[in-house]
Amino acid sequence: MSDNVDAVNTALRIRLADVEATMQALLSGEIDAVIDPRDSSPVLLALAQKALRESEERYRTIVETANEGIWLLELDGTITFVNEKLATMLVHGVPEVVGRSLYDFLPDSFHGLAAARLARAPLGLAEESDSALRHQSGREIAVLVRTSPIGDASGGCAGVLAMITDTTRRSVAERKLRESEAEYRQIVESTTDGIIKLDKYGTIVFVNARFSEMLGYAGSELVGSHVLSVVPPAEHASVRDALRRREAGASTATDTFYTHRNGTDISVNIAGSVLRDETGQFSGVLGLVRDMTERNKLQAELIVSDRMASVGTLAAGVAHEINNPLAATIANLEFLSEGVATLERDRTAVRQGDWLRLRFTEPLADAREAAERVRRIVKDLMIFSRSPVDEQQWSVDVNGVLESSLRMAWNEIRHRAELVKDLADVPVVRADDARLGQVFLNLIVNAAQAIPVGHVAQHEIRVSSRRDGDAVVVEISDTGCGIGADDLERIFDAFYTTKPVGEGTGLGLAICRRIVTDMGGTLTVRSTPGVGSTFIVTLQVATHPEAAPRAAAPAAGAAYRGRVLVVDDEDIVARGVERALDEGGHIQRAPSADAALALVLGGERYDVILCDLMMPNMTGMELHDRLVEIAPGQARRMMFMTGGAFTAEARQFITSMDLVLLEKPFGTSELRTAVQQFSASLAEGTQ
């Protein structure tokens, strides 16, 4: 646009310069060869007219071929000239414009701006601004106006030259750009994920509202700080490594943590994209940040749900396994009761040969064996029903967890296949026994369900374990229907299942793989349709074996003769403990932790305090803490019993203090031995 204005001004200057040059040439005699002194006026006039015509032609060509509209204005706004381009822009002919007022072609809102500009023209100012013209139809045309003053012969201002560019398209484009920018900004600010932009040094240059909300800051507080300022120190190395990988071009998602303003850590997943400048050089990272807290919580709930679904699937088999020994226990106890009644009526029966053995010894042995079977089943159920908050990784005996899972799944196996166990002597792995048991149970049940009921002798389920370097490998194989190639690629995808509708959620194998991965292991499969499948679980050997809370080992033991306080809200349990220990010692029962605390406050002292871990009102843990304050010597003499309500807090309490834990149900011999060993350790000063 400036080029065109300059061209018009140049054309005007050329016009005047041509006339002046011609006159100067004539007066100086440079062209006197063509001048007749006696007839000089006509010659000079002809030359001058020729120069003017040529100059005007050049001027008109420039003006009429310009891409901009051009008009000349007097200082009162009268239009003295308009080019065809501007007349067309207004849908008027040139004659319809010349002689009219500038204000006839301006919207009312721009009259003041135009008047001010005309008033400033004598100051010699060239100006540029956005304005508008009124089309013949009445609509407005957005234009850019550049004006420059035109001087007269005396050096004053004769008017204004205006160059006008139609900016309608540009205005539309700018409006669309603004609308697009607003739309994208709305998307960025309303997304449920956080967005963070870093420069190549890791400095935060932009965050959206969700990211600020996620961390509890205002956006202005984060911009300009380094990303490590909102990352826990333990994650600094991994974040630096992720930034280096981004600079190298990697764009994989990363799991890490951010620190909330209140100091808590937030689990997040970051999908980062590499940013590059116009030269292709790394300039930073754009990260899409997703808060994984709720997802992790939901995942934990799904894991428990799947675990309980597995137990629910086996409920009939578990009930069968419990009912059999329970029926034997009840029958033998009733038989014993009848024997006692007979003995009370006729004591001479004792002298009748094998009467005591048949009436008491054998039924008692059978009842004890049956009760022991129930205890094992309950223990297996407790492992699988444990809450996620109780889960911690300890040194776990893989073969023990496999045996427990096989007992749970036995009712599914026995009607379908022969069970073959090939368990080698393998080292412990670091895992959570409940979650590992869930994996094994799921894989064993899947193996069984891949085989139709009946024809047991024709099918086999093989469970094996072996060591492979620094890993323990468990394989669960079946001779079932196998898995097709297409399904094999997707069986670990969530909600994908090959089972009929209503028989599977498709979560089992996806959860199993996630559990094993969280333990630092792998879960893979190989299968041949019509031949069978093998699932392979690989777990790392525990490099620093760490035992679960110390439990008292069963062994034969004599009655304890010291002073014992038994604290349990279940009176039937407390009475059983009292009977087992009350042979020469002094046994006292307290029905609650409050009652036990009152006894100690009253001056009572005990050699051993055998306390239930979880009780209403005041727990065994809380009683221990109170005794530490008022009678620390008695606190050191506490050993604990638990019926299975084993929270993460309780596990941490027992482990951190290396306290003795006796798991219910326990036998008389086991109880006596545990108390004897605990008392001996106190005497030796090792407890």
C-alpha positions as CSV (number, residue, x, y, z in Angstrom):
1,M,0.0,0.0,0.0
2,S,2.8,2.5,0.8
3,D,4.3,1.7,-2.6
4,N,1.1,2.8,-4.3
5,V,0.8,6.0,-2.3
6,D,4.4,6.8,-3.1
7,A,3.8,6.0,-6.8
8,V,0.9,8.5,-7.0
9,N,2.9,11.2,-5.2
10,T,5.8,10.5,-7.5
11,A,3.5,10.7,-10.6
12,L,2.2,14.1,-9.3
13,R,5.8,15.3,-8.8
14,I,6.8,14.0,-12.3
15,R,3.9,15.9,-13.8
16,L,5.0,19.2,-12.3
17,A,8.7,18.4,-12.9
18,D,8.1,17.7,-16.6
19,V,6.5,21.1,-17.1
20,E,9.2,22.9,-15.1
21,A,11.9,21.0,-17.0
22,T,10.4,21.9,-20.3
23,M,10.1,25.5,-19.4
24,Q,13.7,25.6,-18.1
25,A,15.0,24.0,-21.3
26,L,13.2,26.5,-23.5
27,L,14.5,29.4,-21.5
28,S,18.0,28.2,-21.4
29,G,18.2,27.8,-25.2
30,E,18.9,24.1,-25.0
31,I,16.2,23.5,-27.6
32,D,16.6,26.8,-29.6
33,A,17.2,24.9,-32.8
34,V,13.5,24.2,-33.0
35,I,12.4,27.6,-31.8
36,D,11.7,30.5,-34.1
37,P,12.4,33.7,-32.1
38,R,9.7,35.4,-34.1
39,D,7.2,32.6,-33.2
40,S,8.4,31.4,-29.8
41,S,5.1,31.4,-27.9
42,P,3.3,28.7,-30.0
43,V,6.4,26.4,-29.9
44,L,6.8,26.8,-26.1
45,L,3.1,26.2,-25.6
46,A,3.2,23.0,-27.8
47,L,6.1,21.6,-25.9
48,A,4.6,22.4,-22.6
49,Q,1.3,20.7,-23.6
50,K,3.1,17.7,-24.9
51,A,5.0,17.3,-21.6
52,L,1.8,17.7,-19.6
53,R,0.0,15.1,-21.7
54,E,2.8,12.6,-21.2
55,S,3.0,13.3,-17.5
56,E,-0.8,13.0,-17.1
57,E,-0.8,9.8,-19.0
58,R,1.8,8.3,-16.7
59,Y,-0.1,9.5,-13.7
60,R,-3.5,8.1,-14.9
61,T,-1.9,4.8,-15.7
62,I,-0.5,4.4,-12.2
63,V,-3.7,5.6,-10.5
64,E,-6.1,3.5,-12.6
65,T,-4.1,0.3,-12.4
66,A,-3.5,0.5,-8.7
67,N,-5.0,-2.3,-6.6
68,E,-6.2,0.3,-4.0
69,G,-9.0,2.8,-4.2
70,I,-7.7,6.4,-4.5
71,W,-9.5,9.7,-4.1
72,L,-8.4,13.3,-3.7
73,L,-10.2,15.4,-1.1
74,E,-10.4,19.0,-0.4
75,L,-10.0,20.0,3.2
76,D,-13.8,20.3,3.6
77,G,-14.2,16.7,2.5
78,T,-15.3,17.4,-1.1
79,I,-14.2,14.6,-3.4
80,T,-12.3,16.0,-6.4
81,F,-11.1,12.8,-7.9
82,V,-11.8,9.1,-7.5
83,N,-10.3,6.1,-9.5
84,E,-12.3,3.4,-11.0
85,K,-11.2,0.9,-8.3
86,L,-12.8,2.9,-5.5
87,A,-15.9,3.7,-7.5
88,T,-16.4,0.0,-8.2
89,M,-15.8,-0.8,-4.5
90,L,-18.7,1.4,-3.7
91,V,-20.8,0.2,-6.7
92,H,-21.0,3.7,-8.0
93,G,-19.8,5.3,-11.3
94,V,-17.0,7.8,-11.1
95,P,-19.2,10.7,-12.1
96,E,-21.6,9.8,-9.2
97,V,-18.7,10.2,-6.7
98,V,-16.7,13.3,-7.8
99,G,-18.0,16.5,-6.4
100,R,-19.9,14.8,-3.5
101,S,-18.9,14.9,0.2
102,L,-16.6,12.2,1.7
103,Y,-19.2,11.9,4.5
104,D,-21.8,10.6,2.0
105,F,-19.8,7.4,1.8
106,L,-18.9,6.9,5.4
107,P,-20.9,5.2,8.2
108,D,-21.9,7.8,10.8
109,S,-19.6,6.2,13.4
110,F,-16.6,7.2,11.3
111,H,-17.5,10.8,10.5
112,G,-15.6,12.2,13.5
113,L,-12.4,10.2,12.7
114,A,-12.5,11.5,9.1
115,A,-13.1,15.2,10.1
116,A,-10.2,15.0,12.6
117,R,-7.9,13.6,10.0
118,L,-8.8,16.4,7.4
119,A,-8.2,19.0,10.2
120,R,-4.7,17.6,10.8
121,A,-3.7,17.5,7.1
122,P,-2.2,21.1,7.1
123,L,0.3,19.8,9.7
124,G,1.8,17.7,7.0
125,L,1.1,14.4,8.7
126,A,0.7,11.1,6.8
127,E,-1.7,8.8,8.8
128,E,-3.0,5.2,8.6
129,S,-6.0,3.7,10.4
130,D,-8.8,1.2,10.1
131,S,-12.1,2.6,8.9
132,A,-15.2,1.7,6.9
133,L,-17.0,2.8,3.7
134,R,-20.7,2.5,3.1
135,H,-21.6,0.3,0.1
136,Q,-24.4,1.4,-2.2
137,S,-26.5,-1.4,-0.6
138,G,-26.0,0.1,2.8
139,R,-23.6,-2.6,4.2
140,E,-20.3,-1.5,5.6
141,I,-17.0,-2.4,3.9
142,A,-14.0,-2.7,6.2
143,V,-11.0,-0.7,4.8
144,L,-7.5,0.5,5.7
145,V,-7.1,4.2,4.9
146,R,-3.7,5.9,4.4
147,T,-3.7,9.6,3.9
148,S,-1.1,12.2,3.0
149,P,-1.4,15.9,2.4
150,I,-1.2,17.6,-1.0
151,G,0.6,20.9,-1.2
152,D,-0.4,23.9,-3.3
153,A,1.9,26.4,-5.2
154,S,2.3,28.5,-2.2
155,G,3.5,25.7,0.0
156,G,0.3,25.3,1.8
157,C,-2.1,22.3,2.0
158,A,-4.6,22.1,-0.9
159,G,-6.1,18.8,0.1
160,V,-5.6,15.1,1.0
161,L,-4.7,12.1,-1.1
162,A,-6.3,8.9,0.4
163,M,-5.3,5.3,-0.5
164,I,-8.0,2.8,0.5
165,T,-7.6,-1.0,0.8
166,D,-10.5,-3.3,1.1
167,T,-9.8,-5.4,4.3
168,T,-13.0,-7.3,4.4
169,R,-11.3,-10.6,3.7
170,R,-8.6,-9.9,6.2
171,S,-11.2,-8.9,8.8
172,V,-13.1,-12.1,8.2
173,A,-9.9,-14.1,8.5
174,E,-8.9,-12.3,11.7
175,R,-12.4,-12.8,13.1
176,K,-12.3,-16.5,12.3
177,L,-8.8,-16.7,13.8
178,R,-10.0,-15.1,17.0
179,E,-13.0,-17.4,17.1
180,S,-10.7,-20.4,16.5
181,E,-8.3,-19.2,19.2
182,A,-11.2,-18.7,21.6
183,E,-12.5,-22.2,20.8
184,Y,-9.2,-23.9,21.3
185,R,-8.6,-21.9,24.5
186,Q,-12.0,-23.0,25.8
187,I,-11.1,-26.7,24.9
188,V,-7.7,-26.3,26.7
189,E,-9.2,-24.7,29.7
190,S,-12.2,-27.0,30.1
191,T,-10.5,-30.3,29.5
192,T,-10.6,-32.8,32.4
193,D,-6.8,-33.3,31.9
194,G,-4.1,-31.0,32.9
195,I,-1.9,-29.4,30.2
196,I,1.6,-28.2,30.9
197,K,4.2,-26.7,28.5
198,L,7.9,-26.7,29.4
199,D,10.8,-25.0,27.6
200,K,13.9,-27.0,26.8
201,Y,15.3,-26.3,30.2
202,G,12.3,-27.7,32.0
203,T,10.8,-24.3,33.0
204,I,7.0,-24.1,33.0
205,V,5.8,-21.6,30.4
206,F,2.1,-22.5,30.4
207,V,-0.4,-24.5,32.4
208,N,-4.2,-24.8,32.0
209,A,-6.8,-24.3,34.7
210,R,-7.2,-28.0,35.3
211,F,-3.4,-28.5,36.0
212,S,-3.4,-25.6,38.4
213,E,-6.5,-27.0,40.2
214,M,-4.9,-30.5,40.3
215,L,-1.9,-29.1,42.2
216,G,-3.8,-26.5,44.3
217,Y,-2.0,-23.5,42.8
218,A,-2.9,-20.4,40.7
219,G,-1.5,-20.6,37.2
220,S,0.6,-17.5,37.7
221,E,2.3,-19.2,40.6
222,L,3.5,-22.1,38.5
223,V,4.6,-20.3,35.3
224,G,8.3,-19.4,35.4
225,S,9.1,-22.1,38.0
226,H,11.0,-25.4,37.2
227,V,8.9,-28.5,36.8
228,L,11.0,-30.2,39.5
229,S,9.6,-27.8,42.0
230,V,6.3,-29.7,41.9
231,V,7.8,-33.1,41.7
232,P,8.7,-35.2,44.8
233,P,12.5,-35.5,45.3
234,A,12.3,-39.3,44.8
235,E,10.9,-38.7,41.3
236,H,13.5,-36.1,40.2
237,A,15.8,-38.6,38.5
238,S,13.0,-40.2,36.5
239,V,11.6,-36.8,35.4
240,R,15.0,-35.7,34.2
241,D,15.4,-39.0,32.3
242,A,11.9,-38.5,30.8
243,L,12.9,-35.0,29.6
244,R,16.1,-36.3,28.1
245,R,14.1,-39.0,26.3
246,R,11.7,-36.4,25.0
247,E,14.6,-34.3,23.7
248,A,15.8,-37.4,21.8
249,G,12.4,-37.7,20.2
250,A,10.6,-40.2,22.4
251,S,6.9,-39.6,23.0
252,T,5.8,-42.4,25.3
253,A,3.6,-41.9,28.3
254,T,5.1,-41.8,31.7
255,D,3.7,-42.6,35.2
256,T,5.1,-40.4,37.9
257,F,4.0,-38.2,40.8
258,Y,3.4,-34.5,41.4
259,T,3.3,-32.8,44.8
260,H,0.1,-30.9,45.7
261,R,0.4,-27.6,47.5
262,N,-0.7,-29.3,50.7
263,G,2.3,-31.7,50.5
264,T,0.5,-34.8,49.4
265,D,1.7,-36.7,46.3
266,I,-0.6,-37.2,43.3
267,S,-0.2,-40.2,41.0
268,V,-0.3,-39.0,37.4
269,N,0.2,-40.2,33.9
270,I,1.9,-37.8,31.4
271,A,1.7,-38.1,27.7
272,G,4.4,-35.8,26.4
273,S,4.9,-34.4,22.9
274,V,8.2,-32.9,21.7
275,L,8.1,-29.3,20.6
276,R,10.6,-27.9,18.0
277,D,11.3,-24.5,16.6
278,E,11.3,-23.3,13.0
279,T,14.8,-24.8,12.5
280,G,13.8,-28.2,13.8
281,Q,15.7,-27.8,17.1
282,F,14.2,-29.1,20.4
283,S,12.4,-26.2,22.1
284,G,10.4,-27.9,24.8
285,V,7.7,-30.4,25.8
286,L,3.9,-30.2,25.8
287,G,2.4,-32.6,28.4
288,L,-1.1,-34.0,28.8
289,V,-1.4,-34.8,32.5
290,R,-4.0,-37.2,33.8
291,D,-4.7,-37.6,37.6
292,M,-4.6,-41.3,38.2
293,T,-5.7,-41.2,41.8
294,E,-9.3,-42.2,41.1
295,R,-8.3,-44.7,38.4
296,N,-5.9,-46.4,40.8
297,K,-8.6,-46.5,43.4
298,L,-11.1,-48.0,40.9
299,Q,-8.5,-50.4,39.7
300,A,-7.9,-51.6,43.3
301,E,-11.7,-52.0,43.7
302,L,-11.9,-54.0,40.5
303,I,-9.1,-56.2,41.7
304,V,-10.9,-57.0,44.9
305,S,-14.2,-57.4,43.0
306,D,-12.6,-59.8,40.6
307,R,-11.0,-61.7,43.6
308,M,-14.4,-61.9,45.3
309,A,-16.0,-63.0,42.1
310,S,-13.4,-65.8,41.8
311,V,-14.3,-66.9,45.4
312,G,-18.0,-66.5,44.6
313,T,-17.5,-68.8,41.6
314,L,-16.0,-71.4,43.9
315,A,-18.5,-70.9,46.7
316,A,-20.2,-74.2,46.1
317,G,-16.9,-76.0,46.1
318,V,-15.8,-74.1,49.2
319,A,-19.0,-74.9,51.0
320,H,-18.6,-78.6,50.1
321,E,-15.1,-78.6,51.4
322,I,-16.2,-77.0,54.7
323,N,-19.4,-79.0,55.1
324,N,-17.6,-82.4,54.9
325,P,-15.2,-81.8,57.8
326,L,-17.8,-79.8,59.6
327,A,-20.3,-82.7,59.4
328,A,-17.5,-85.1,60.7
329,T,-16.7,-82.7,63.6
330,I,-20.4,-82.3,64.6
331,A,-21.0,-86.0,64.4
332,N,-18.0,-86.9,66.4
333,L,-18.7,-84.3,69.1
334,E,-22.2,-85.6,69.5
335,F,-20.9,-89.1,69.7
336,L,-18.5,-87.9,72.4
337,S,-21.3,-86.2,74.3
338,E,-23.2,-89.5,74.3
339,G,-20.1,-91.3,75.6
340,V,-19.7,-88.8,78.4
341,A,-23.4,-89.3,79.3
342,T,-23.0,-93.1,79.3
343,L,-19.9,-92.8,81.4
344,E,-21.7,-90.6,84.0
345,R,-24.5,-93.3,84.1
346,D,-22.2,-96.4,84.2
347,R,-18.6,-95.9,85.2
348,T,-18.0,-99.6,84.8
349,A,-18.0,-99.2,81.1
350,V,-14.5,-97.9,81.3
351,R,-13.4,-101.4,82.1
352,Q,-14.9,-102.9,78.9
353,G,-11.8,-103.4,76.7
354,D,-11.5,-100.9,73.9
355,W,-14.5,-98.8,75.1
356,L,-12.4,-95.7,75.8
357,R,-10.5,-95.9,72.5
358,L,-13.6,-96.4,70.5
359,R,-15.8,-94.0,72.5
360,F,-13.3,-91.2,73.0
361,T,-9.8,-91.4,71.5
362,E,-10.8,-92.2,67.9
363,P,-13.7,-89.7,67.7
364,L,-11.6,-87.0,69.2
365,A,-8.8,-87.6,66.6
366,D,-11.3,-87.5,63.8
367,A,-13.0,-84.3,65.0
368,R,-9.6,-82.7,65.4
369,E,-8.5,-83.7,61.9
370,A,-11.8,-82.4,60.5
371,A,-11.5,-79.1,62.4
372,E,-7.9,-78.7,61.0
373,R,-9.3,-79.1,57.5
374,V,-11.8,-76.3,58.2
375,R,-9.0,-74.1,59.6
376,R,-7.0,-74.5,56.4
377,I,-10.0,-73.6,54.2
378,V,-10.7,-70.5,56.3
379,K,-7.1,-69.5,56.1
380,D,-7.2,-69.7,52.4
381,L,-10.4,-67.7,52.3
382,M,-8.9,-65.0,54.5
383,I,-6.0,-64.6,52.1
384,F,-8.3,-64.0,49.1
385,S,-10.7,-61.7,50.9
386,R,-8.1,-59.3,52.3
387,S,-8.8,-55.6,51.5
388,P,-6.4,-53.6,49.3
389,V,-5.4,-51.4,52.2
390,D,-4.0,-54.5,53.9
391,E,-1.8,-55.4,51.0
392,Q,2.0,-55.2,51.3
393,Q,4.8,-57.0,49.6
394,W,6.6,-59.5,51.8
395,S,8.8,-62.5,51.1
396,V,6.3,-65.0,49.8
397,D,6.5,-68.8,49.4
398,V,5.3,-69.3,45.9
399,N,4.6,-73.0,46.4
400,G,2.6,-72.3,49.6
401,V,0.4,-69.9,47.7
402,L,0.0,-72.4,44.8
403,E,-1.1,-75.1,47.3
404,S,-3.6,-72.7,48.8
405,S,-5.0,-71.8,45.4
406,L,-5.3,-75.4,44.4
407,R,-7.3,-76.2,47.5
408,M,-9.6,-73.4,46.7
409,A,-10.1,-74.5,43.1
410,W,-10.2,-78.3,43.8
411,N,-13.9,-78.6,43.3
412,E,-13.5,-77.1,39.8
413,I,-10.6,-79.4,38.9
414,R,-11.7,-82.8,40.2
415,H,-14.6,-83.2,37.8
416,R,-12.5,-82.2,34.7
417,A,-8.9,-83.4,34.9
418,E,-6.2,-85.1,36.7
419,L,-4.0,-82.7,38.8
420,V,-0.3,-83.0,38.4
421,K,2.0,-81.0,40.6
422,D,5.7,-80.5,39.9
423,L,6.8,-78.0,42.5
424,A,10.6,-77.6,42.9
425,D,12.3,-76.1,45.9
426,V,12.3,-72.5,44.9
427,P,13.4,-69.3,46.8
428,V,10.9,-66.8,48.1
429,V,9.8,-63.9,46.0
430,R,8.7,-60.4,47.1
431,A,5.0,-60.2,46.5
432,D,1.6,-59.9,48.2
433,D,0.3,-63.4,49.0
434,A,-3.4,-62.3,48.5
435,R,-2.9,-60.8,45.1
436,L,-0.5,-63.6,44.0
437,G,-3.1,-66.1,45.2
438,Q,-5.7,-64.3,43.1
439,V,-3.6,-64.6,40.0
440,F,-2.9,-68.3,40.6
441,L,-6.6,-69.0,41.4
442,N,-7.8,-67.2,38.3
443,L,-5.4,-69.1,36.1
444,I,-6.2,-72.5,37.6
445,V,-9.9,-71.9,37.3
446,N,-9.5,-70.8,33.7
447,A,-7.5,-74.0,33.0
448,A,-10.2,-76.1,34.5
449,Q,-13.0,-74.3,32.6
450,A,-11.2,-74.9,29.4
451,I,-11.8,-78.6,29.9
452,P,-15.4,-80.0,29.7
453,V,-16.8,-81.9,32.7
454,G,-16.3,-85.6,32.5
455,H,-13.5,-87.8,31.0
456,V,-11.2,-86.9,33.9
457,A,-8.7,-89.6,32.9
458,Q,-8.3,-88.0,29.5
459,H,-7.3,-84.6,30.6
460,E,-4.6,-83.0,32.8
461,I,-3.9,-79.8,34.6
462,R,-0.2,-79.4,35.4
463,V,1.1,-76.9,37.9
464,S,4.9,-76.5,38.1
465,S,7.4,-74.2,39.6
466,R,11.2,-73.8,39.0
467,R,14.0,-71.4,39.4
468,D,15.4,-69.7,36.4
469,G,18.4,-67.5,37.3
470,D,17.1,-64.6,39.4
471,A,13.5,-65.5,38.8
472,V,10.9,-68.1,39.9
473,V,8.8,-69.4,37.0
474,V,5.3,-70.9,37.6
475,E,3.6,-72.6,34.7
476,I,-0.1,-73.6,34.7
477,S,-1.0,-75.9,31.8
478,D,-4.2,-77.6,30.6
479,T,-5.2,-80.0,27.9
480,G,-8.3,-78.0,27.1
481,C,-9.6,-76.3,24.0
482,G,-6.7,-73.9,23.5
483,I,-6.9,-70.3,22.3
484,G,-7.0,-69.1,18.7
485,A,-4.4,-66.8,17.2
486,D,-6.8,-63.8,17.0
487,D,-8.0,-64.2,20.6
488,L,-4.5,-64.9,21.8
489,E,-3.5,-61.3,20.9
490,R,-6.3,-59.8,23.0
491,I,-6.9,-62.0,26.0
492,F,-5.1,-59.6,28.3
493,D,-7.2,-56.6,27.1
494,A,-9.7,-55.4,29.7
495,F,-13.3,-56.5,29.1
496,Y,-12.3,-59.0,26.4
497,T,-13.5,-62.5,27.0
498,T,-14.1,-65.7,25.0
499,K,-16.6,-67.0,27.5
500,P,-20.3,-66.9,26.8
501,V,-22.3,-63.9,28.0
502,G,-22.8,-64.0,31.7
503,E,-19.9,-66.2,32.4
504,G,-17.1,-63.7,32.4
505,T,-16.4,-60.0,32.6
506,G,-13.1,-60.1,30.7
507,L,-11.3,-58.5,33.6
508,G,-9.6,-61.5,35.1
509,L,-6.6,-61.8,32.8
510,A,-6.2,-58.1,32.5
511,I,-6.1,-57.7,36.2
512,C,-3.8,-60.7,36.6
513,R,-1.3,-59.2,34.2
514,R,-1.5,-55.8,36.1
515,I,-0.9,-57.5,39.4
516,V,2.1,-59.5,38.2
517,T,3.5,-56.4,36.5
518,D,3.1,-54.4,39.7
519,M,5.2,-57.1,41.4
520,G,8.0,-56.6,38.9
521,G,7.1,-59.8,37.0
522,T,5.6,-61.0,33.7
523,L,2.6,-63.0,32.7
524,T,2.6,-64.6,29.2
525,V,0.8,-67.4,27.4
526,R,1.4,-69.9,24.7
527,S,-1.5,-72.0,23.3
528,T,-2.4,-74.4,20.5
529,P,-6.1,-74.7,19.6
530,G,-7.4,-78.2,20.4
531,V,-4.2,-79.1,22.3
532,G,-4.2,-76.7,25.3
533,S,-2.7,-73.6,26.9
534,T,0.1,-72.7,29.3
535,F,0.2,-69.5,31.3
536,I,3.7,-68.6,32.5
537,V,4.2,-66.3,35.6
538,T,7.7,-65.1,36.2
539,L,8.6,-63.4,39.5
540,Q,11.9,-62.0,40.7
541,V,13.6,-63.7,43.6
542,A,13.5,-61.5,46.8
543,T,17.0,-60.1,47.1
544,H,16.4,-59.0,50.7
545,P,13.9,-61.5,52.2
546,E,11.5,-59.8,54.6
547,A,9.2,-62.0,56.6
548,A,5.6,-61.2,57.3
549,P,4.6,-60.5,60.9
550,R,6.1,-63.1,63.2
551,A,3.7,-65.9,64.1
552,A,4.2,-68.4,66.9
553,A,5.1,-71.8,65.7
554,P,3.1,-74.8,66.8
555,A,4.8,-77.4,68.9
556,A,4.2,-79.7,71.8
557,G,4.1,-77.7,75.1
558,A,3.4,-78.0,78.7
559,A,1.0,-75.8,80.7
560,Y,2.2,-72.4,81.6
561,R,2.4,-71.6,85.4
562,G,2.8,-67.8,85.3
563,R,0.2,-65.1,85.8
564,V,-1.6,-64.6,82.5
565,L,-4.3,-62.0,81.5
566,V,-6.5,-63.0,78.6
567,V,-8.1,-60.0,76.9
568,D,-10.8,-60.9,74.3
569,D,-14.3,-59.7,73.6
570,E,-15.4,-63.2,72.6
571,D,-16.0,-64.9,75.9
572,I,-16.1,-68.4,74.3
573,V,-12.5,-67.9,73.0
574,A,-11.3,-66.4,76.3
575,R,-12.7,-69.5,78.2
576,G,-11.0,-71.9,75.8
577,V,-7.7,-70.1,76.3
578,E,-8.2,-70.2,80.1
579,R,-8.8,-73.9,80.0
580,A,-5.8,-74.6,77.9
581,L,-3.5,-72.6,80.2
582,D,-5.0,-73.1,83.6
583,E,-2.9,-75.9,85.0
584,G,-1.0,-74.6,88.0
585,G,-0.9,-70.9,86.8
586,H,-3.1,-68.0,87.6
587,I,-5.3,-67.1,84.6
588,Q,-7.5,-64.0,84.6
589,R,-10.0,-62.9,81.9
590,A,-10.9,-59.4,80.8
591,P,-13.8,-59.0,78.3
592,S,-12.4,-55.7,76.8
593,A,-9.3,-53.6,76.5
594,D,-10.9,-51.1,78.9
595,A,-11.4,-53.7,81.6
596,A,-7.8,-54.9,81.1
597,L,-6.5,-51.3,81.4
598,A,-8.6,-50.9,84.7
599,L,-6.9,-54.0,86.1
600,V,-3.4,-52.7,85.4
601,L,-4.3,-49.2,86.7
602,G,-5.6,-51.0,89.9
603,G,-2.2,-52.4,90.5
604,E,-2.5,-55.9,88.9
605,R,0.7,-57.2,87.2
606,Y,1.0,-60.1,84.8
607,D,3.8,-62.3,83.4
608,V,2.0,-62.4,80.0
609,I,-0.9,-60.4,78.6
610,L,-2.5,-62.4,75.8
611,C,-4.6,-59.8,73.9
612,D,-6.9,-59.9,70.9
613,L,-5.7,-57.4,68.2
614,M,-9.0,-56.1,67.0
615,M,-11.8,-55.3,69.6
616,P,-14.6,-52.7,69.7
617,N,-14.2,-49.4,71.6
618,M,-10.5,-49.9,72.3
619,T,-8.3,-52.2,70.1
620,G,-5.3,-54.2,71.4
621,M,-3.0,-51.7,69.6
622,E,-4.6,-48.8,71.6
623,L,-4.3,-50.8,74.8
624,H,-0.6,-51.3,74.1
625,D,0.0,-47.6,73.5
626,R,-1.8,-46.8,76.8
627,L,0.3,-49.3,78.7
628,V,3.5,-47.9,77.2
629,E,2.5,-44.6,78.9
630,I,1.4,-45.9,82.3
631,A,3.1,-49.3,82.7
632,P,5.8,-49.9,80.0
633,G,6.9,-53.1,81.7
634,Q,3.4,-54.6,81.2
635,A,3.4,-53.3,77.5
636,R,6.5,-55.4,76.8
637,R,4.7,-58.5,78.1
638,M,1.9,-58.3,75.5
639,M,1.4,-60.9,72.8
640,F,-1.4,-60.7,70.4
641,M,-4.1,-63.0,68.9
642,T,-6.0,-62.3,65.7
643,G,-9.1,-63.8,64.0
644,G,-8.2,-62.3,60.6
645,A,-9.4,-58.7,60.8
646,F,-5.9,-57.7,59.9
647,T,-5.7,-54.1,58.6
648,A,-2.7,-52.4,57.1
649,E,-2.4,-50.4,60.4
650,A,-2.4,-53.6,62.4
651,R,0.2,-55.2,60.1
652,Q,2.5,-52.2,60.4
653,F,2.0,-52.2,64.2
654,I,3.0,-55.8,64.6
655,T,5.9,-55.7,62.2
656,S,7.5,-52.4,63.3
657,M,7.6,-53.6,66.9
658,D,8.4,-57.2,66.2
659,L,5.6,-58.4,68.4
660,V,4.4,-62.0,68.5
661,L,1.1,-62.8,66.7
662,L,-0.9,-65.9,67.3
663,E,-3.5,-66.6,64.5
664,K,-6.9,-68.0,65.4
665,P,-7.9,-70.8,65.4
666,F,-5.1,-72.4,67.4
667,G,-4.8,-75.6,69.3
668,T,-4.0,-76.1,73.0
669,S,-0.4,-77.3,72.3
670,E,0.2,-74.4,69.9
671,L,-1.1,-71.9,72.5
672,R,0.9,-73.3,75.3
673,T,4.1,-73.4,73.2
674,A,3.7,-69.8,72.1
675,V,3.2,-68.5,75.7
676,Q,6.2,-70.6,76.9
677,Q,8.5,-69.3,74.2
678,F,7.3,-65.7,74.7
679,S,7.9,-65.9,78.4
680,A,11.3,-67.5,77.9
681,S,12.3,-64.6,75.5
682,L,11.3,-62.1,78.1
683,A,13.4,-63.8,80.7
684,E,16.4,-63.8,78.3
685,G,15.8,-60.1,77.5
686,T,15.3,-60.8,73.7
687,Q,11.8,-59.5,73.6
